[in-house]
Amino acid sequence: MDHAVVMKVKLPEADTPDAGITMLREIVIPLAKSQSGFKSGKWMHDGLDGMGVIVFDSADNAAAAMEAMKPPTGGPQLVSTAVYEVSGEA
């Protein structure tokens, strides 16, 4: 059964939107894709806060990835992170 890591972050106020997108594309997404059991991911923001939903093939792989994917120093501030069982998708 698939499991998803749901991460909420507070984006750095000093960063421009372009800097955040660059960090996402160059650091966050490659790191997520390199984790065992990675299946898919979606990252979104409203300019102040961000959220990622990253799906893995098992609870164990999701839990391990959750630890590995904490924001880098100088990056977003982690607000919350949790693993959820995926009940459905469309």
C-alpha positions in Angstrom: 0.0 0.0 0.0 1.3 3.4 -0.9 2.1 6.0 1.7 2.7 9.7 1.4 4.9 12.1 3.3 3.1 15.4 3.8 5.4 18.3 4.6 4.4 21.9 5.5 7.0 24.6 5.5 7.2 28.4 6.1 9.1 29.9 3.2 12.0 32.3 3.9 10.8 35.9 3.7 14.1 37.1 2.3 13.9 34.8 -0.7 12.4 35.7 -4.0 9.8 33.4 -5.6 12.5 32.5 -8.2 15.0 31.5 -5.5 12.5 29.2 -3.9 11.6 27.6 -7.3 15.3 27.1 -8.0 15.9 25.4 -4.6 12.9 23.2 -5.3 14.0 22.2 -8.7 17.7 21.8 -8.0 17.7 20.3 -4.4 14.3 19.2 -3.1 12.9 17.4 -6.1 16.1 15.5 -6.9 16.5 14.5 -3.2 12.9 13.2 -3.1 13.3 11.3 -6.4 16.5 9.6 -5.1 14.7 8.1 -2.1 13.8 4.4 -2.1 10.3 3.6 -3.3 9.6 7.1 -4.7 6.6 7.1 -6.9 5.5 10.8 -7.3 5.4 14.2 -5.7 3.6 17.5 -5.8 4.9 20.7 -4.3 2.8 23.8 -3.9 3.0 27.3 -2.3 1.0 30.4 -1.7 4.0 32.7 -1.5 4.4 32.4 2.3 3.8 28.8 3.0 4.6 25.6 1.1 3.5 22.0 1.1 4.8 18.8 -0.4 2.9 15.5 -0.9 5.4 12.8 -1.8 4.2 9.3 -2.5 6.2 6.1 -1.8 5.5 2.4 -2.3 5.5 1.6 1.4 5.2 3.0 4.9 8.8 2.1 5.7 10.2 3.9 2.6 8.0 7.0 3.4 9.2 7.1 7.0 12.8 6.9 5.9 12.4 9.5 3.3 10.6 11.8 5.7 13.8 11.9 7.8 16.1 12.4 4.8 14.0 15.2 3.2 14.2 17.8 6.0 14.7 21.3 4.6 18.4 22.3 4.2 20.0 25.0 6.3 19.0 28.4 5.1 15.9 26.9 3.4 12.3 26.8 4.5 11.4 26.3 8.1 9.7 22.9 8.7 6.2 23.4 10.2 5.0 19.8 10.2 5.6 16.5 8.6 3.7 13.2 8.7 3.2 9.9 6.9 -0.3 9.0 5.7 -1.6 5.9 4.1 -2.9 6.7 0.6 -6.6 5.7 0.5 -7.2 6.6 -3.1 -6.2 8.8 -6.1 -7.7 10.1 -9.3 
